[in-house]
C-alpha cells in the first residue's frame, strides 16, 4: 500500500475521494469510478474516520508483528522444523502480505458492503472519465521515483566491474520506458 501511494496521508486522501459533494450531502463512487450512491455527511465522516483508524492500525500492527516474529525466529530458531528454517523470511513475508491484503480489502471496501442496497443516483463513469480519475490520483512523485530507481539500476549495473549483465539493463530500460509512458499518459489525460 505505501510503496504505491507513498504515505498514509495519501492513502487516506485516496479513500476519502470516493465521496464527492452533492446537493444534499455526498455521493459515493466505488473506487472513484462506480455508480453513484447517496450518502449523508455523517455517514461519509463515519466511513472516513473508520478507514483512517483502521489503516493506521494496519500499518503499525503489521510492522510490529513482522518485527516480533522475525525476532522470535532469530532468538529461538528451534521454533521451526529444520527444513523450514531457510524459508522463515519468505514465510513471514507471505503471511504479512496475505494478512495485510485481506485487512486492506476489508477496510477499503467497507462502504461498498454497507451501501450495496442503496439506490443508484448516477451511472458509473465512462472509460475516459475513469482514466482521468485514475491518472489524476497517480502522484507525480511515484512516477518520478520509479523512473529514478530504474535509471539507478541501469547505472549501477554499468558501473560494476567485470562482464555486464544485460538482463538488468534491459529490465531497467523497460521499467524506465514504462514510467515515462505513464507520465506522458498522465500529462495528456489530466490536461484535457
C-alpha positions in Angstrom: 0.0 0.0 0.0 2.7 2.5 1.0 5.0 1.8 -1.9 2.1 2.5 -4.3 0.8 5.6 -2.6 3.8 7.0 -0.8 2.3 7.8 2.6 -0.5 7.0 5.0 -2.0 10.5 4.4 -2.1 9.9 0.6 -3.9 6.6 1.3 -6.4 8.3 3.5 -6.9 11.1 0.8 -7.5 8.4 -1.9 -10.1 6.7 0.2 -11.9 10.0 1.0 -12.0 10.8 -2.7 -14.6 8.1 -3.2 -17.1 10.6 -1.6 -17.9 13.7 -3.6 -20.1 16.6 -2.5 -23.6 16.5 -3.8 -26.5 18.9 -3.2 -27.9 17.1 -0.1 -24.6 15.6 1.2 -22.3 13.3 -0.7 -22.3 10.5 -3.3 -20.1 7.5 -3.0 -18.5 6.0 -6.1 -16.7 2.7 -5.6 -13.0 3.2 -6.3 -13.9 6.7 -7.5 -15.5 5.3 -10.7 -18.5 3.2 -9.9 -22.2 4.0 -9.8 -23.0 7.0 -7.5 -25.0 6.3 -4.3 -26.2 9.0 -1.9 -24.5 9.3 1.4 -25.2 11.7 4.3 -22.3 13.9 5.6 -22.4 11.9 8.9 -22.2 8.6 7.1 -19.3 9.8 5.0 -17.5 11.1 8.1 -18.0 7.7 9.8 -16.6 5.8 6.8 -13.6 8.1 6.5 -12.9 8.0 10.3 -13.2 4.2 10.4 -10.8 3.9 7.5 -8.3 6.4 9.0 -8.2 4.4 12.3 -8.0 1.1 10.5 -5.3 1.9 8.1 -3.1 3.3 10.9 -3.6 0.2 12.9 -2.9 -2.0 9.9 0.4 -0.3 9.0 1.8 -0.2 12.5 0.3 -3.5 13.6 1.8 -5.4 10.6 5.1 -3.7 11.1 5.2 -4.6 14.8 4.1 -8.2 14.2 6.7 -8.8 11.5 9.5 -7.4 13.7 8.3 -9.5 16.6 8.1 -12.7 14.6 11.4 -12.2 12.9 13.0 -11.5 16.3 11.4 -14.7 17.7 12.9 -16.7 14.8 16.3 -15.3 15.5 16.2 -15.7 19.2 14.6 -19.2 19.2 15.5 -20.8 15.8 14.3 -24.2 17.1 10.6 -23.0 16.8 10.6 -24.1 13.2 11.5 -27.6 11.9 15.0 -27.7 10.4 13.7 -28.0 6.8 11.6 -24.8 7.2 14.3 -22.6 8.8 15.9 -21.4 5.5 12.4 -20.2 4.4 11.5 -18.3 7.6 11.8 -14.9 5.9 9.7 -15.9 2.9 7.0 -17.4 5.2 6.9 -14.2 7.3 6.7 -12.0 4.1 3.9 -14.2 2.6 2.0 -14.2 5.9 2.3 -10.4 6.2 1.3 -9.9 2.6 -1.7 -12.2 2.9 -3.0 -10.7 6.1 -2.2 -7.1 5.1 -4.0 -7.6 1.8 -7.1 -9.2 3.4 -7.4 -6.4 6.1 -6.8 -3.8 3.4 -9.5 -5.2 1.3 -12.0 -5.2 4.2 -11.1 -1.6 5.1 -11.3 -0.2 1.6 -14.5 -2.0 0.6 -16.5 -1.3 3.8 -18.6 1.5 2.2 -19.3 -0.8 -0.8 -20.7 -3.5 1.5 -22.8 -1.1 3.6 -24.2 0.7 0.6 -24.7 -2.2 -1.8 -28.5 -2.0 -1.5 -28.7 1.8 -1.7 -30.4 3.4 -4.7 -28.1 4.4 -7.5 -28.4 8.1 -8.5 -25.9 8.2 -11.4 -24.3 5.6 -13.6 -20.6 4.6 -13.4 -18.2 6.9 -15.0 -17.4 6.2 -18.7 -13.9 5.0 -19.8 -12.5 8.4 -20.4 -13.7 9.8 -17.0 -12.3 6.6 -15.3 -8.9 7.2 -16.9 -8.9 10.8 -15.9 -9.8 9.8 -12.3 -7.1 7.0 -12.2 -4.3 9.2 -13.6 -5.3 12.2 -11.5 -4.9 10.1 -8.4 -1.5 8.8 -9.5 1.1 11.1 -7.9 4.0 12.5 -10.0 6.3 11.6 -7.1 5.6 7.9 -7.6 6.3 8.1 -11.3 9.5 10.2 -10.8 10.8 7.9 -8.1 10.1 4.8 -10.2 11.9 6.3 -13.2 14.8 7.3 -10.9 15.1 3.8 -9.5 15.1 2.3 -13.0 17.8 4.7 -14.1 19.8 3.9 -10.9 19.5 0.2 -11.7 21.0 0.8 -15.2 23.8 3.0 -13.8 24.6 0.6 -11.0 24.8 -2.4 -13.5 27.0 -0.4 -15.9 29.4 0.6 -13.1 30.0 -3.0 -11.9 33.5 -4.4 -12.8 33.5 -7.5 -15.0 31.1 -8.5 -17.7 27.9 -6.5 -17.9 24.7 -8.3 -17.1 22.4 -7.1 -19.9 19.3 -8.6 -18.2 19.4 -5.9 -15.6 19.9 -3.2 -18.2 17.1 -4.5 -20.3 14.8 -4.7 -17.3 15.8 -1.2 -16.2 15.2 0.2 -19.7 11.7 -1.4 -19.8 10.9 -0.1 -16.4 12.1 3.4 -17.3 10.1 3.4 -20.5 7.0 2.2 -18.6 7.3 5.1 -16.1 7.9 7.6 -18.9 4.9 6.2 -20.7 2.7 6.5 -17.6 3.9 10.1 -17.1 3.1 11.0 -20.7 -0.4 9.5 -20.4 -1.0 11.2 -17.1 0.1 14.6 -18.6 -2.1 14.1 -21.6 -5.2 12.8 -19.8 -5.1 15.3 -17.0 -4.5 18.3 -19.3 -7.6 17.5 -21.4 
